[in-house]
Amino acid sequence: MTKRALISVSNKDGILEFAKELVALGYEILSTGGTKKMLQDNAVAVTAVDEVTKFPEILDGRVKTLNPMIHGGLLGKFDDDSHQAQMNEHGIEPIEIVCVNLYPFVETISKPNVTWDDAIENIDIGGPTMLRSAAKNHQYVTVIVDSNDYATVLEELKANGATTIETRRKLAAKVFRHTAAYDSYISNYLTEEEFPESLTMTYELKQNLRYGENPHQKAAFYQKRLGSDFSLAYATQLHGKELSYNNIQDGNAALQIVKEFEMPAAVAVKHMNPCGVGTGVTLEAAFDKAYEADPTSIFGGIIALNMEVDAATAEKLSHIFLEIIIAPAFSQEALDILTKKKNIRLLTIPFEQAKQDQFNVVSVEGGLLVQEPDRYGFGNADIKVVTDREPTEQEWEALQLGWSVVKHVKSNAIVVTDAQMTLGVGAGQMNRVGAAKIAFEQAGEKSKSAALASDAFFPMSDTVEAAAAAGITAIIQPGGSIKDQDSIDKANEYGIAMVFTGVRHFKH
C-alpha cells in the first residue's frame, strides 16, 4: 500500500525540499490550494484532496478537508481490525504523515488597519482539525506543525523507515500547544469583557536563562506575542552578556519609572527599587543627578535613559560598574565608548508611541492576579492644597518628581526629592515612619527644604512630625485617612505645604 503524506501550509519555508524527500521515500503527497500549486509548479507529484474526498472545495475554500475520507485516514488505528475493516469498507486509506500550519491569524490582526472581516476569514478551521486528529492518533501518525522538525522526521524515516513513538509523541504535544495558542489569540481578539469567565494567555519562549533569582532555581524568559513593545521582551540587545532573571526584573522596573518623564531623565535601579532618579536639561545632566542621588547603590545597577545616549553621557557611564543600560538609542560615539566594556548589556527600546499592555499579570501560588497598570500620574490627580501655605514653584516641581517616582517604589514607600532628583528613598517598610526614616537618613542634610512624597495616606501625624524634624518643607500624599486633620494641623504647625492627590499608589 502506498504511504501517504498530507501537506497544507501557509508558511512554505522548507516545504518544497521536505516534499521532494518524502516523494523520494515513496510517499504520495496529498495537498490543497496554494500548497498544491506550489508543489506542482516545482514538478512534485501531488494528488488533490478533492480527488480523495470525491467532493469539491466549497464555500470559498472554507470546506475542503472536513471529510471522512481525510479524517478517517487520520484517526483510524492501524492495528485495530475493526477500524481497518471499516476503512476498507468505505475505501479510506490511512495517512501516515500530516504537515500543516495554519492561516496567519496573528499576522493578520497585527496589521494596523485590519478589518473585522479579514480577521475572521483568517481563522483556520480545517487546519487545526487535521492537526488535532493526527496528534490524537500519534501512536500511528507523524504530525508536523513546525518547519524546524522537518529534518528530524526525514532523518528517522531514512534510518528506520518510520519515526519513533518518542518523536511522534513530542510532535503531538507541540501540535496541541500550537493549536491551544492559536485559539487563545482568536478568543482574546474576540473577547470584549475586561475580565471574562476564563483567561487564556500565550507566551513564547524567548530564551532559557542560566538560573532564576538564585543559582539553585531554574528559569526561562517568555515573551507575549502582540504584547507591549515597550518592554525587555522586545528590546534589541546591542552588546554584552545574556540577560539574567534579575536583570530582566530590574530592567522592567527601571523602564516603568523612566517612561514617566518627558524631559531628559535617568533612572538607576537596584533590586527593583529606584536608588537614584535625576532630570535635567541634557541627558548628561540628568545622569549626574541620578548618580549624585546614591553613588553607592548605583554600583552594579541598571540604568534607564529616555534619550539617545551621547558621548558625554556614555563617558560617565563607562566609569561605573553597571549591569545594563537601556535607552531609545546610542550614538555611534557612545557605542564606541561603552562596548569597550565586555560584559555590559546595552539595550534599545522604542520609547515613542510604544504599545503597552492593557493589563498587568502577576503569578501567585495556584493562580494569577490581573489588574490595569497604574498609569495615574500627576496630571491626572485632583490636586488639593490642604494647608495654610501653598507650595512654591520649586516645591511644586519637587512634589511632581516625587509623585512620579513613589508609585514605582515598593510599599510602604517614602521618596524625598528636590526639583531635579531623588534625595532619599524608603522602600518596602512595614510602617510609614520607618520608610520615612530611611529616606531621611539617605538624604541627610539635603532633606532641608526638600519635598516628601508618600504612596499612601498618613494614618496619624507622626510622619509629618518626622518630616518637620528632617527639614521637609512640602509633602504630597493621597489623603483619605480619618485622621487627615491631625496631619494637616501638624503641617500647619511647622509651616509645611501639603497637597492631597486623592489617589494612592500601593506597589506590592
GITA-V736098 format. One line per field, one symbol per residue. ss: DSSP state (@ for helix, = for strand, . for the rest). psi: psi as a letter, one per 20 degrees, with the letter a starting at -180 (. if undefined). Layout:
BEGIN
ss: ???
psi: ???
END
This chain:
BEGIN
ss: ..======......@@@@@@@@@@..=====.@@@@@@@@@.....==@@@@@....=....=....@@@@@@@@.....@@@@@@@@@.......====....@@@@@......@@@@@@....@@@@@@@@@@@.....===..@@@@@@@@@@@@@@....@@@@@@@@@@@@@@@@@@@@@@@@@@.............======.........=====........@@@.====.....@@@@@@@@@@@@@@.....=======..========..@@@@@@@@@@@.......=====...=.@@@@@@@....======..=.@@@@@@@......====..........======..======.....@@@...==.......@@@@@@@@@@@@@@.......====...======.....@@@@@@@@@@@@@@@@...====.......@@@@@@@@@...====......@@@@@@@@@@@..====........
psi: ppqqpppoqhojpihggggghgghjjqppprrchggggggikkppppqhihgikpqprlkjhohinqhhghhhhipphjohgghghghhjkpqqohppoprrqmgghgiiphkprgggggijopghghggghghhhkihhppppiphiigggggghghhiirqqhgghgghghhghgghggghhgghhhhphqgnrhqppqpqppgqpqhrchqhjpqqqpqqopjapimrhhjqpphqrrqqrghggghhgggghghiiqhrpqpppppljqpippqrrhrhghghgghghhmighhpjapppqjrpprggghghhijqoqgqpprhrprhggghghihogippoqqpohpkppqqhqqppqrojaqpprqqnjoahiiqnppoirhpqqrghhggggggghhghijppqpppppraiiqqhqpoqkqiqhhggghggggghciihpjrqppphrroirjhhgghgghijpiqpprhriqikghghgghghhjkpppqqhiprlqo.
END
